[in-house]
């Protein structure tokens, strides 16, 4: 994702800090990189899954750009990939050994894993929308 602004990096960061307090957003700056997360307890949110926007601020001829994306505050994708690898290995071994009960169990485990991913993505959609609205509203008019 890329968002363009009509100001320089330092001015943009100052505007971010001022508006972030009003929107209950925490911003960390590390060199040209930024991290944003929503304070769920102060924003009266019911979501329990924290989400972080990580991006880089890059200067260009018109002003600056933020390039980045959203990540979860925990390693959801790593856990899912590891679990799917274990499920595939177990399913393959069950096919080799002709253990249909284990194959059914692997299918059920994969379905539960997919449901968990859908629930996490759904629970973070509101927080993601708040941060995106915040980022889109930073242009100096």
WOKA-V631915 format. One record per run of one state. SS is the DSSP state (hx for helix, st for strand, lp for the rest). FROM is the first residue (numbers start at 1). TO is the last residue. If there is no record, write none. Layout:
SS,FROM,TO ; SS,FROM,TO
//
This chain:
lp,1,1 ; st,2,5 ; lp,6,8 ; hx,9,22 ; lp,23,24 ; st,25,30 ; lp,31,32 ; st,33,38 ; lp,39,50 ; st,51,59 ; lp,60,63 ; st,64,72 ; lp,73,75 ; hx,76,97 ; lp,98,99 ; hx,100,136 ; lp,137,141
//
